[in-house]
Each structure stands twice: as structure tokens, then as C-alpha cells.
């Protein structure tokens, strides 16, 4: 009877030794598990997306950017129109002032000797010089009225443009 028990004991010892070896192998594997997990982890350097996801992202980006571009373009156009109108107004004003300067250079010296009122001291002058002076004054007045009419016409055109722009903006 001792013999069958000896075989059991030797079998139990070999199983115990085998389990000890298995435990030491598992222990070394578990200790190295964080490094092993990092090595085995897949890293996607270049992610491939399906074309449907890519086109959906593009259309979403396009739909969010188009209104912004449109609003910026409209603001730019409005600003450019405003600058064009200002340029036209400045050109008209420059022409008006040039005309006034040329008028004062030709006729204005004789007419405006009395402080710009258009009246010259007529003492000691004959009727011919009075008529000539009055003619010069009337010509100057006609010129001034012409410039005023031109300026008012330009203002009316500018107001029409502003009205059209405000109607178009609505």
C-alpha cells in the first residue's frame, strides 16, 4: 500500500512544481504587462476616413463658411460704394472750388475790394464803369448760382444712390 501512495505523492510534487513554474512565468508576464500593453497598442498615424464622412465634413464646413464670406463681401461692397461716392463728392467739390478760384482770379479782385460784399465804391466813376461793374457782379452771381445748381444736382444724385442702395439692401 505504500507504493500506490508514493506514486500519488510524487505526482502531487510534480504538479506542485509545474504550478510553481507556471506562477513564476505568469508573474513575470504580469509585471511586464504595462509595457506589453503599450507595445501591442495600435497607433493610427494616418487615419483613413470613408469618403462619405469626408464629404459630409466638407459640406458642413462649406455651409458654415459661405454665409460668413457673403456677409464679408457685402460689407466690403458697401464700403467700396461709400468710398466711390465720397470720391465723386470730393471731385465735384474740387471742381467747384477750382471754378470759384478761377472766378476770383479773373473778376473777383475788382468786385470784392470792399470786403467780399460785391459792392465797389462808386464815387467819382462814370456811368460806363458802373454798368461794367454791375455786369461783372451779375456775371459773378450767375456763376455762383450755376455752381449752386450743380452742387444741388450732385446732392440729389447722391441721395438717389443712397435710396437705391438702401432699397437693394432690404
Contact map, one row per residue, 1 for C-alpha under 8 A:
11111000000000000000000000000000000000000000000000000000000000000000000000000000000000000000000000000000000000000000000000000000000000000000000000000000000000000000000000
11111100000000000000000000000000000000000000000000000000000000000000000000000000000000000000000000000000000000000000000000000000000000000000000000000000000000000000000000
11111110000000000000000000000000000000000000000000000000000000000000000000000000000000000000000000000000000000000000000000000000000000000000000000000000000000000000000000
11111111000000000000000000000000000000000000000000000000000000000000000000000000000000000000000000000000000000000000000000000000000000000000000000000000000000000000000000
11111111100000000000000000000000000000000000000000000000000000000000000000000000000000000000000000000000000000000000000000000000000000000000000000000000000000000000000000
01111111110000000000000000000000000000000000000000000000000000000000000000000000000000000000000000000000000000000000000000000000000000000000000000000000000000000000000000
00111111111000000000000000000000000000000000000000000000000000000000000000000000000000000000000000000000000000000000000000000000000000000000000000000000000000000000000000
00011111111100000000000000000000000000000000000000000000000000000000000000000000000000000000000000000000000000000000000000000000000000000000000000000000000000000000000000
00001111111110000000000000000000000000000000000000000000000000000000000000000000000000000000000000000000000000000000000000000000000000000000000000000000000000000000000000
00000111111111000000000000000000000000000000000000000000000000000000000000000000000000000000000000000000000000000000000000000000000000000000000000000000000000000000000000
00000011111111100000000000000000000000000000000000000000000000000000000000000000000000000000000000000000000000000000000000000000000000000000000000000000000000000000000000
00000001111111110000000000000000000000000000000000000000000000000000000000000000000000000000000000000000000000000000000000000000000000000000000000000000000000000000000000
00000000111111111000000000000000000000000000000000000000000000000000000000000000000000000000000000000000000000000000000000000000000000000000000000000000000000000000000000
00000000011111111100000000000000000000000000000000000000000000000000000000000000000000000000000000000000000000000000000000000000000000000000000000000000000000000000000000
00000000001111111110000000000000000000000000000000000000000000000000000000000000000000000000000000000000000000000000000000000000000000000000000000000000000000000000000000
00000000000111111111000000000000000000000000000000000000000000000000000000000000000000000000000000000000000000000000000000000000000000000000000000000000000000000000000000
00000000000011111111100000000000000000000000000000000000000000000000000000000000000000000000000000000000000000000000000000000000000000000000000000000000000000000000000000
00000000000001111111110000000000000000000000000000000000000000000000000000000000000000000000000000000000000000000000000000000000000000000000000000000000000000000000000000
00000000000000111111111000000000000000000000000000000000000000000000000000000000000000000000000000000000000000000000000000000000000000000000000000000000000000000000000000
00000000000000011111111100000000000000000000000000000000000000000000000000000000000000000000000000000000000000000000000000000000000000000000000000000000000000000000000000
00000000000000001111111110000000000000000000000000000000000000000000000000000000000000000000000000000000000000000000000000000000000000000000000000000000000000000000000000
00000000000000000111111111000000000000000000000000000000000000000000000000000000000000000000000000000000000000000000000000000000000000000000000000000000000000000000000000
00000000000000000011111111100000000000000000000000000000000000000000000000000000000000000000000000000000000000000000000000000000000000000000000000000000000000000000000000
00000000000000000001111111110000000000000000000000000000000000000000000000000000000000000000000000000000000000000000000000000000000000000000000000000000000000000000000000
00000000000000000000111111111000000000000000000000000000000000000000000000000000000000000000000000000000000000000000000000000000000000000000000000000000000000000000000000
00000000000000000000011111111100000000000000000000000000000000000000000000000000000000000000000000000000000000000000000000000000000000000000000000000000000000000000000000
00000000000000000000001111111110000000000000000000000000000000000000000000000000000000000000000000000000000000000000000000000000000000000000000000000000000000000000000000
00000000000000000000000111111111000000000000000000000000000000000000000000000000000000000000000000000000000000000000000000000000000000000000000000000000000000000000000000
00000000000000000000000011111111100000000000000000000000000000000000000000000000000000000000000000000000000000000000000000000000000000000000000000000000000000000000000000
00000000000000000000000001111111100000000000000000000000000000000000000000000000000000000000000000000000000000000000000000000000000000000000000000000000000000000000000000
00000000000000000000000000111111110000000000000000000000000000000000000000000000000000000000000000000000000000000000000000000000000000000000000000000000000000000000000000
00000000000000000000000000011111111100000000000000000000000000000000000000000000000000000000000000000000000000000000000000000000000000000000000000000000000000000000000000
00000000000000000000000000001111111110000000000000000000000000000000000000000000000000000000000000000000000000000000000000000000000000000000000000000000000000000000000000
00000000000000000000000000000011111111000000000000000000000000000000000000000000000000000000000000000000000000000000000000000000000000000000000000000000000000000000000000
00000000000000000000000000000001111111100000000000000000000000000000000000000000000000000000000000000000000000000000000000000000000000000000000000000000000000000000000000
00000000000000000000000000000001111111110000000000000000000000000000000000000000000000000000000000000000000000000000000000000000000000000000000000000000000000000000000000
00000000000000000000000000000000111111111000000000000000000000000000000000000000000000000000000000000000000000000000000000000000000000000000000000000000000000000000000000
00000000000000000000000000000000011111111000000000000000000000000000000000000000000000000000000000000000000000000000000000000000000000000000000000000000000000000000000000
00000000000000000000000000000000001111111000000000000000000000000000000000000000000000000000000000000000000000000000000000000000000000000000000000000000000000000000000000
00000000000000000000000000000000000111111100000000000000000000000000000000000000000000000000000000000000000000000000000000000000000000000000000000000000000000000000000000
00000000000000000000000000000000000011111110000000000000000000000000000000000000000000000000000000000000000000000000000000000000000000000000000000000000000000000000000000
00000000000000000000000000000000000000011111000000000000000000000000000000000000000000000000000000000000000000000000000000000000000000000000000000000000000000000000000000
00000000000000000000000000000000000000001111100000000000000000000000000000000000000000000000000000000000000000000000000000000000000000000000000000000000000000000000000000
00000000000000000000000000000000000000000111111000000000000000000000000000000000000000000000000000000000000000000000000000000000000000000000000000000000000000000000000000
00000000000000000000000000000000000000000011111000000000000000000000000000000000000000000000000000000000000000000000000000000000000000000000000000000000000000000000000000
00000000000000000000000000000000000000000001111100000000000000000000000000000000000000000000000000000000000000000000000000000000000000000000000000000000000000000000000000
00000000000000000000000000000000000000000001111110000000000000000000000000000000000000000000000000000000000000000000000000000000000000000000000000000000000000000000000000
00000000000000000000000000000000000000000000011111000000000000000000000000000000000000000000000000000000000000000000000000000000000000000000000000000000000000000000000000
00000000000000000000000000000000000000000000001111101100000000000000000000000000000000000000000000000000000000000000000000000000000000000000000000000000000000000000000000
00000000000000000000000000000000000000000000000111111100000000000000000000000000000000000000000000000000000000000000000000000000000000000000000000000000000000000000000000
00000000000000000000000000000000000000000000000011111110000000000000000000000000000000000000000000000000000000000000000000000000000000000000000000000000000000000000000000
00000000000000000000000000000000000000000000000001111111000000000000000000000000000000000000000000000000000000000000000000000000000000000000000000000000000000000000000000
00000000000000000000000000000000000000000000000011111111100000000000000000000000000000000000000000000000000000000000000000000000000000000000000000000000000000000000000000
00000000000000000000000000000000000000000000000011111111110000000000000000000000000000000000000000000000000000000000000000000000000000000000000000000000000000000000000000
00000000000000000000000000000000000000000000000000111111111000000000000000000000000000000000000000000000000000000000000000000000000000000000000000000000000000000000000000
00000000000000000000000000000000000000000000000000011111111100000000000000000000000000000000000000000000000000000000000000000000000000000000000000000000000000000000000000
00000000000000000000000000000000000000000000000000001111111110000000000000000000000000000000000000000000000000000000000000000000000000000000000000000000000000000000000000
00000000000000000000000000000000000000000000000000000111111111000000000000000000000000000000000000000000000000000000000000000000000000000000000000000000000000000000000000
00000000000000000000000000000000000000000000000000000011111111100000000000000000000000000000000000000000000000000000000000000000000000000000000000000000000000000000000000
00000000000000000000000000000000000000000000000000000001111111110000000000000000000000000000000000000000000000000000000000000000000000000000000000000000000000000000000000
00000000000000000000000000000000000000000000000000000000111111111000000000000000000000000000000000000000000000000000000000000000000000000000000000000000000000000000000000
00000000000000000000000000000000000000000000000000000000011111111100000000000000000000000000000000000000000000000000000000000000000000000000000000000000000000000000000000
00000000000000000000000000000000000000000000000000000000001111111110000000000000000000000000000000000000000000000000000000000000000000000000000000000000000000000000000000
00000000000000000000000000000000000000000000000000000000000111111111000000000000000000000000000000000000000000000000000000000000000000000000000000000000000000000000000000
00000000000000000000000000000000000000000000000000000000000011111111100000000000000000000000000000000000000000000000000000000000000000000000000000000000000000000000000000
00000000000000000000000000000000000000000000000000000000000001111111110000000000000000000000000000000000000000000000000000000000000000000000000000000000000000000000000000
00000000000000000000000000000000000000000000000000000000000000111111111000000000000000000000000000000000000000000000000000000000000000000000000000000000000000000000000000
00000000000000000000000000000000000000000000000000000000000000011111111100000000000000000000000000000000000000000000000000000000000000000000000000000000000000000000000000
00000000000000000000000000000000000000000000000000000000000000001111111110000000000000000000000000000000000000000000000000000000000000000000000000000000000000000000000000
00000000000000000000000000000000000000000000000000000000000000000111111111000000000000000000000000000000000000000000000000000000000000000000000000000000000000000000000000
00000000000000000000000000000000000000000000000000000000000000000011111111100000000000000000000000000000000000000000000000000000000000000000000000000000000000000000000000
00000000000000000000000000000000000000000000000000000000000000000001111111110000000000000000000000000000000000000000000000000000000000000000000000000000000000000000000000
00000000000000000000000000000000000000000000000000000000000000000000111111111000000000000000000000000000000000000000000000000000000000000000000000000000000000000000000000
00000000000000000000000000000000000000000000000000000000000000000000011111111100000000000000000000000000000000000000000000000000000000000000000000000000000000000000000000
00000000000000000000000000000000000000000000000000000000000000000000001111111110000000000000000000000000000000000000000000000000000000000000000000000000000000000000000000
00000000000000000000000000000000000000000000000000000000000000000000000111111111000000000000000000000000000000000000000000000000000000000000000000000000000000000000000000
00000000000000000000000000000000000000000000000000000000000000000000000011111111100000000000000000000000000000000000000000000000000000000000000000000000000000000000000000
00000000000000000000000000000000000000000000000000000000000000000000000001111111110000000000000000000000000000000000000000000000000000000000000000000000000000000000000000
00000000000000000000000000000000000000000000000000000000000000000000000000111111111000000000000000000000000000000000000000000000000000000000000000000000000000000000000000
00000000000000000000000000000000000000000000000000000000000000000000000000011111111100000000000000000000000000000000000000000000000000000000000000000000000000000000000000
00000000000000000000000000000000000000000000000000000000000000000000000000001111111110000000000000000000000000000000000000000000000000000000000000000000000000000000000000
00000000000000000000000000000000000000000000000000000000000000000000000000000111111111000000000000000000000000000000000000000000000000000000000000000000000000000000000000
00000000000000000000000000000000000000000000000000000000000000000000000000000011111111100000000000000000000000000000000000000000000000000000000000000000000000000000000000
00000000000000000000000000000000000000000000000000000000000000000000000000000001111111110000000000000000000000000000000000000000000000000000000000000000000000000000000000
00000000000000000000000000000000000000000000000000000000000000000000000000000000111111111000000000000000000000000000000000000000000000000000000000000000000001000000000000
00000000000000000000000000000000000000000000000000000000000000000000000000000000011111111100000000000000000000000000000000000000000000000000000000000000000000000000000000
00000000000000000000000000000000000000000000000000000000000000000000000000000000001111111110000000000000000000000000000000000000000000000000000000000000000000000000000000
00000000000000000000000000000000000000000000000000000000000000000000000000000000000111111111000000000000000000000000000000000000000000000000000000000000000000000000000000
00000000000000000000000000000000000000000000000000000000000000000000000000000000000011111111100000000000000000000000000000000000000000000000000000000000010000000000000000
00000000000000000000000000000000000000000000000000000000000000000000000000000000000001111111110000000000000000000000000000000000000000000000000000000000000000000000000000
00000000000000000000000000000000000000000000000000000000000000000000000000000000000000111111111000000000000000000000000000000000000000000000000000000000000000000000000000
00000000000000000000000000000000000000000000000000000000000000000000000000000000000000011111111100000000000000000000000000000000000000000000000000000010010000000000000000
00000000000000000000000000000000000000000000000000000000000000000000000000000000000000001111111110000000000000000000000000000000000000000000000000000000000000000000000000
00000000000000000000000000000000000000000000000000000000000000000000000000000000000000000111111111000000000000000000000000000000000000000000000000000000000000000000000000
00000000000000000000000000000000000000000000000000000000000000000000000000000000000000000011111111100000000000000000000000000000000000000000000000000000000000000000000000
00000000000000000000000000000000000000000000000000000000000000000000000000000000000000000001111111110000000000000000000000000000000000000000000000100000000000000000000000
00000000000000000000000000000000000000000000000000000000000000000000000000000000000000000000111111111000000000000000000000000000000000000000000000000000000000000000000000
00000000000000000000000000000000000000000000000000000000000000000000000000000000000000000000011111111100000000000000000000000000000000000000000000000000000000000000000000
00000000000000000000000000000000000000000000000000000000000000000000000000000000000000000000001111111110000000000000000000000000000000000000000000000000000000000000000000
00000000000000000000000000000000000000000000000000000000000000000000000000000000000000000000000111111111000000000000000000000000000000000000000100000000000000000000000000
00000000000000000000000000000000000000000000000000000000000000000000000000000000000000000000000011111111100000000000000000000000000000000000000000000000000000000000000000
00000000000000000000000000000000000000000000000000000000000000000000000000000000000000000000000001111111110000000000000000000000000000000000000000000000000000000000000000
00000000000000000000000000000000000000000000000000000000000000000000000000000000000000000000000000111111111100000000000000000000000000000001000000000000000000000000000000
00000000000000000000000000000000000000000000000000000000000000000000000000000000000000000000000000011111111110000000000000000000000000000000000000000000000000000000000000
00000000000000000000000000000000000000000000000000000000000000000000000000000000000000000000000000001111111110000000000000000000000000000000000000000000000000000000000000
00000000000000000000000000000000000000000000000000000000000000000000000000000000000000000000000000000111111110000000000000000000000000000000000000000000000000000000000000
00000000000000000000000000000000000000000000000000000000000000000000000000000000000000000000000000000011111111100000000000000000000000010001000000000000000000000000000000
00000000000000000000000000000000000000000000000000000000000000000000000000000000000000000000000000000011111111110000000000000000000000000001000000000000000000000000000000
00000000000000000000000000000000000000000000000000000000000000000000000000000000000000000000000000000001111111111000000000000000000000000000000000000000000000000000000000
00000000000000000000000000000000000000000000000000000000000000000000000000000000000000000000000000000000001111111000000100000000000000000000000000000000000000000000000000
00000000000000000000000000000000000000000000000000000000000000000000000000000000000000000000000000000000001111111101011100000000000010011000000000000000000000000000000000
00000000000000000000000000000000000000000000000000000000000000000000000000000000000000000000000000000000000111111111111100000000000000000000000000000000000000000000000000
00000000000000000000000000000000000000000000000000000000000000000000000000000000000000000000000000000000000011111111011100000000000000000000000000000000000000000000000000
00000000000000000000000000000000000000000000000000000000000000000000000000000000000000000000000000000000000000111111111110000000000000000000000000000000000000000000000000
00000000000000000000000000000000000000000000000000000000000000000000000000000000000000000000000000000000000000011111110000000000000000000000000000000000000000000000000000
00000000000000000000000000000000000000000000000000000000000000000000000000000000000000000000000000000000000000111111111000000000000000000000000000000000000000000000000000
00000000000000000000000000000000000000000000000000000000000000000000000000000000000000000000000000000000000000010111111000000000000000000000000000000000000000000000000000
00000000000000000000000000000000000000000000000000000000000000000000000000000000000000000000000000000000000000111111111100000000000000001000000000000000000000000000000000
00000000000000000000000000000000000000000000000000000000000000000000000000000000000000000000000000000000000000111101111110000000000000000000000000000000000000000000000000
00000000000000000000000000000000000000000000000000000000000000000000000000000000000000000000000000000000000001111100011111000000000000000000000000000000000000000000000000
00000000000000000000000000000000000000000000000000000000000000000000000000000000000000000000000000000000000000000100001111100000000000000000000000000000000000000000000000
00000000000000000000000000000000000000000000000000000000000000000000000000000000000000000000000000000000000000000000000111111000010000000000000000000000000000000000000000
00000000000000000000000000000000000000000000000000000000000000000000000000000000000000000000000000000000000000000000000011111000000000000000000000000000000000000000000000
00000000000000000000000000000000000000000000000000000000000000000000000000000000000000000000000000000000000000000000000001111100000000000000000000000000000000000000000000
00000000000000000000000000000000000000000000000000000000000000000000000000000000000000000000000000000000000000000000000001111110110000000000000000000000000000000000000000
00000000000000000000000000000000000000000000000000000000000000000000000000000000000000000000000000000000000000000000000000011111110000000000000000000000000000000000000000
00000000000000000000000000000000000000000000000000000000000000000000000000000000000000000000000000000000000000000000000000001111111000000000000000000000000000000000000000
00000000000000000000000000000000000000000000000000000000000000000000000000000000000000000000000000000000000000000000000000000111111100000000000000000000000000000000000000
00000000000000000000000000000000000000000000000000000000000000000000000000000000000000000000000000000000000000000000000000001111111110000000000000000000000000000000000000
00000000000000000000000000000000000000000000000000000000000000000000000000000000000000000000000000000000000000000000000001001111111111000000000000000000000000000000000000
00000000000000000000000000000000000000000000000000000000000000000000000000000000000000000000000000000000000000000000000000000011111111100000000000000000000000000000000000
00000000000000000000000000000000000000000000000000000000000000000000000000000000000000000000000000000000000000000000000000000001111111110000000000000000000000000000000000
00000000000000000000000000000000000000000000000000000000000000000000000000000000000000000000000000000000000000100000000000000000111111111000000000000000000000000000000000
00000000000000000000000000000000000000000000000000000000000000000000000000000000000000000000000000000000000000000000000000000000011111111100000000000000000000000000000000
00000000000000000000000000000000000000000000000000000000000000000000000000000000000000000000000000000000000000000000000000000000001111111110000000000000000000000000000000
00000000000000000000000000000000000000000000000000000000000000000000000000000000000000000000000000000000001000100000000000000000000111111111000000000000000000000000000000
00000000000000000000000000000000000000000000000000000000000000000000000000000000000000000000000000000000000000100000010000000000000011111111100000000000000000000000000000
00000000000000000000000000000000000000000000000000000000000000000000000000000000000000000000000000000000000000000000000000000000000001111111110000000000000000000000000000
00000000000000000000000000000000000000000000000000000000000000000000000000000000000000000000000000000000000000000000000000000000000000111111111000000000000000000000000000
00000000000000000000000000000000000000000000000000000000000000000000000000000000000000000000000000000010001100000000000000000000000000011111111100000000000000000000000000
00000000000000000000000000000000000000000000000000000000000000000000000000000000000000000000000000000000000000000000000000000000000000001111111110000000000000000000000000
00000000000000000000000000000000000000000000000000000000000000000000000000000000000000000000000000000000000000000000000000000000000000000111111111000000000000000000000000
00000000000000000000000000000000000000000000000000000000000000000000000000000000000000000000000000000000000000000000000000000000000000000011111111100000000000000000000000
00000000000000000000000000000000000000000000000000000000000000000000000000000000000000000000000000010000000000000000000000000000000000000001111111110000000000000000000000
00000000000000000000000000000000000000000000000000000000000000000000000000000000000000000000000000000000000000000000000000000000000000000000111111111000000000000000000000
00000000000000000000000000000000000000000000000000000000000000000000000000000000000000000000000000000000000000000000000000000000000000000000011111111100000000000000000000
00000000000000000000000000000000000000000000000000000000000000000000000000000000000000000000000100000000000000000000000000000000000000000000001111111110000000000000000000
00000000000000000000000000000000000000000000000000000000000000000000000000000000000000000000000000000000000000000000000000000000000000000000000111111111000000000000000000
00000000000000000000000000000000000000000000000000000000000000000000000000000000000000000000000000000000000000000000000000000000000000000000000011111111100000000000000000
00000000000000000000000000000000000000000000000000000000000000000000000000000000000000000000000000000000000000000000000000000000000000000000000001111111110000000000000000
00000000000000000000000000000000000000000000000000000000000000000000000000000000000000000001000000000000000000000000000000000000000000000000000000111111111000000000000000
00000000000000000000000000000000000000000000000000000000000000000000000000000000000000000000000000000000000000000000000000000000000000000000000000011111111100000000000000
00000000000000000000000000000000000000000000000000000000000000000000000000000000000000000000000000000000000000000000000000000000000000000000000000001111111110000000000000
00000000000000000000000000000000000000000000000000000000000000000000000000000000000000001001000000000000000000000000000000000000000000000000000000000111111111000000000000
00000000000000000000000000000000000000000000000000000000000000000000000000000000000000000000000000000000000000000000000000000000000000000000000000000011111111100000000000
00000000000000000000000000000000000000000000000000000000000000000000000000000000000000000000000000000000000000000000000000000000000000000000000000000001111111110000000000
00000000000000000000000000000000000000000000000000000000000000000000000000000000000000000000000000000000000000000000000000000000000000000000000000000000111111111000000000
00000000000000000000000000000000000000000000000000000000000000000000000000000000000010000000000000000000000000000000000000000000000000000000000000000000011111111100000000
00000000000000000000000000000000000000000000000000000000000000000000000000000000000000000000000000000000000000000000000000000000000000000000000000000000001111111110000000
00000000000000000000000000000000000000000000000000000000000000000000000000000000000000000000000000000000000000000000000000000000000000000000000000000000000111111111000000
00000000000000000000000000000000000000000000000000000000000000000000000000000000000000000000000000000000000000000000000000000000000000000000000000000000000011111111100000
00000000000000000000000000000000000000000000000000000000000000000000000000000000000000000000000000000000000000000000000000000000000000000000000000000000000001111111110000
00000000000000000000000000000000000000000000000000000000000000000000000000000000000000000000000000000000000000000000000000000000000000000000000000000000000000111111111000
00000000000000000000000000000000000000000000000000000000000000000000000000000000000000000000000000000000000000000000000000000000000000000000000000000000000000011111111100
00000000000000000000000000000000000000000000000000000000000000000000000000000000000000000000000000000000000000000000000000000000000000000000000000000000000000001111111110
00000000000000000000000000000000000000000000000000000000000000000000000000000000000000000000000000000000000000000000000000000000000000000000000000000000000000000111111111
00000000000000000000000000000000000000000000000000000000000000000000000000000000000000000000000000000000000000000000000000000000000000000000000000000000000000000011111111
00000000000000000000000000000000000000000000000000000000000000000000000000000000000000000000000000000000000000000000000000000000000000000000000000000000000000000001111111
00000000000000000000000000000000000000000000000000000000000000000000000000000000000000000000000000000000000000000000000000000000000000000000000000000000000000000000111111
00000000000000000000000000000000000000000000000000000000000000000000000000000000000000000000000000000000000000000000000000000000000000000000000000000000000000000000011111
